[in-house]
Amino acid sequence: MCQSLASLHSDPYSDEQRRNIDHFRRSRAYNEAFTSLKAEEGTSTYQKFVQNIKPLHFIKDTPWTLENIVYTMANAKRKVEIQSQQYDDLRFETLGYEVGTAHFVVYRKGAVKFYNQEEWIRWTTEAKYSEVAGLPYVKDQSYHIAAIDMDNCRLHYEGLKNFDYLKRLKYLSLENNPLLDDWYLDYISNFTSLEYLSIKNCPGFSYRGLGILYKLSNLKTLLIGNDKKSASKEMQLAVLNLLEFKPDLRIDIDPASSEESVASNDN
């Protein structure tokens, strides 16, 4: 009888799984999900939560190998990053499109340059964000962004929407971004005011995405090289196709070499 009672109250989870469950129950995600649920008739709020919350099913049904833990943490980080980069109506209503976009970029360790300004505006670790030199903190329609530098920043596809209203943007550098892919370039092709675009060392895009950049009618310089590998034959062919549309376009396809890396129809 004692054994049967013990079996009824035995914990179906291992010690490690139980620790993960307890940690999750203390997290913000758990509390938000729990408080947003409404109990159905005959079902408590807690029962509904346990039945529907995916992380608990994952903990129960999937072995907690190192690979699964790394994947889960990376996926959670990705979701947080995307959420933080969503277009924020309040930001742009308060600061306007140009100044609001400047804050979006600078806060994420990028840099901007307004027209009639010599220096890049960048947030360094020495300064408080409220004291960034040259960055306006109120709506001012006299400011217009000429250049954006987001090299080495994990700018997601969803974050590009913050650039939609920059009608005078001429310079955009997105080097060393592992998230940049063909869909990314398709979105960028709508920024028709661009004259300079650098997507060096972005391994995610292919010659298919490169081809769509013919839509950038004002583009004069395009940097697409990769320090770790030479351009494929397909990529070289895509470059030639772009030059057919824009004979004056200068395209750097191999940053490891010098002037020979710049493809153009000047010769």
N, C-alpha and C positions, 0 to 999 in steps of 0.2 A: 504494500500500500504506500509506503514511504517512497519507494522508487518510482511508482507511477505518479505521485504528486510532484516529485522532483522533475520528472520528465515533462510534466505539464508546464512547469515554470522555468524550464531551461532556456537559456538565451540562444536564439538561432544565429546570432552574429559572433564572429571571433572578437578577441580583445581589440585588435587593430581596427576592425570595422566599427566596433562600438565607439572607439575614440573618435573616428571620423564623423560618425553620426552626431555625437555630442558636440563636436567642434562646429558642425554645420548648424545645429540647433541654436548655437550662440551667435551665428552670423546674421548680418543684415538681411541677406536674401531670404533666410528662413522666416524671420520676423515679418518682413513685408509680405511674403506669400501667405503666411498663416493669418495675419490680420485682414488680408483682402478677401479671404474665403468666407462664404456664408453657408452655414450648415443646412443641408437638405433635410426634409422630414425623415426622421428615423435614423439620421446619420449625424454624428457629432462633427464639429469643425475639425477636430484633430484627426478623426478617421478619414475625412475627405482629404485632408492635407497629406496624410500618409499614402493614400491611394493614388494621388495625382502628382506629387512632387517628384520630378525626374531624378534629382540627385540621390534620393533614398533608394529608388529602384536600381540606380547604377551601383550604389554601394552594396546592395543585397545580391544582385545578379551577376556582377562583373568582378573577377578577381582583382584585388588591388596590387597589381604588378607595378613596377617602377614606370614602365611605359604608359600604363593607363593613368597614373598619377600625373606624370609630366603632360600628357595630352589634356587632361581635365584642367590643370592649372593654366596651360597655354590658351585653351579655349575660353576660359573665364577671363583671362587678361585681355584677349582679343575683344570680347563683348564689352568690357569696360572701356577700352580704348575707342571703340566705335561709338558707344553711347556718349562719350565725352566730346567727340568730334562732330556730333550731329549739328545741323543748322539750328541756331538758337534765336527764335523770334525776338525774345526780350533783349538780347545783346544788340541786335541790329536796330530795334526800335529806339533803344537808349542812345546808341553811339553813331548810328548811321552805317551804311554799307562799307565805306572806305575805312573809317576808324575802327569799326567793329571787326573787320577782317584783319586789320593790323594787330588788334589784340589777340585774335584767334591764333595768328602766326607767332607773334612774339612770346606769348605765354607758353607755347610748345617748343621753345628754344630755336625757333626760326628767326629770320630777320626780314625787315621790310625797308624800302626806301621810297619816300614820297617825292613827287615832282618838286623841283627847286630846292632839293636837299642834297648835300654832298655825302653825308655819312649814313651808313646802315644803322638802323635802330634794332638793337639786340639786347636781350635780358641776360646779364652776366650774374654770376653767383655772388658778386660783391655787393650788388644793389638789391634793394627791395623792389618788388614788382611795381609798387606805387611810385617809385622814384626812377623809372627807366627814362633816360635822357631822350628827349625828342618825341616821345610817345604821347599824343593827346589823350585826355581822359574824359572829354565831353564831345558831344556831337558838333562837328564843324565841317560843313560842306565844302570848304575851301581845300581840304586835303584830298589828294588823289594818289593812289598807290601806283608807282611806276615799276617797281621790282619786288619780287619775293624770292627769298633764299630759304628753302627747307631741306637742305642737304642733311643727310644722316638723321632725318626725322621719320618716324613711322606714321606717315600720313595715309589714312585709309581712303578707299574710294568714296565712302560716305562723306568724308571731310571736304572733298572737292566742291561740294555745293556752296561752301562758304565763299568761293571765288566767283560765283555766277554773275555778280553785279559789278565786277571790276572792268569797266568798259575801256579803260586806258592802260591796262596792264601790258607791259612790253617785255619784261624779263621774268622768267620762271625757271628756277633750278631745283630739281628734285633728286639729286644724285644720291646713290647708295640707299635707295629705298627698296627693300625686298618685297614690298606689297604692290609695287607698280606692275601692272599686267596689261593685256590687250584692251580689256574693258576700261581700264584707267585711261589709256591713250585715246580711246574713243570719246571719253568725256572731255579730255583736254582739247581735243580737236574743235570744240565749240568756243574756245577762248581765242577768237580770230584776231584780236589786237596784238597777240604775241609776235615779237620780233626775234626773241632769243629763247631757246628751250634746251635745257640740259637734263638728260635722263641717263647719264653715265653710271655704269656699275649697278644697273637695275636688271637683275637676271630674269625677271618674271615675264617680260614682254617678248614677243616674237616678231618676225617679219610681217605677219598679218596685221598686228597692231600698228606697226610703223607705217604701213601703207595708208592708213586713214588720216595721217597727218597732212596729206595734201590739202585738206580743208583749211589749214592755217595759211590764209592768203597773204599775210604780211610777214611771214616767217623768213628771217635772213640767215640765222645760225642755228644749227641743230647738232647737239653733242649726244652720241648714242654709244660710244665705245665702252668696252669692258676691260679693265686692267688684267683680269684673270684668263681671258680667252680671246681669240681673234674672231672677227665677224664671220659668220657662216656664209656659204654661197647664196643661200636664200636671202639673208640679210643684205648682202651686197647687191643682189638683184633688186630688192625693195628700194635701196638707196638710188639706184639708177632710174627706177620708175618715178621716184619723187623728183629727181632732177629733170625728168621730162616735163613734169608739170611746172616746176620752178627752176629754170636754168641758172638763176643767180643765187640759189640756196647753197650755203656752205655746210657740209655735213662731216663731222668728225666721227669716223667709224673705228679708229684704232688709237686710243690715247697713249699707247706705249711708244708710238713713233712720233715724229715731229710734223713738219709741214706736209709730208707725203700722206698723212692721215686725213687731210681735209679734202673731201671729194667735192668737185664743182665742175662746171662746164666752162671755166675760164680759159682752159688750154684748147 
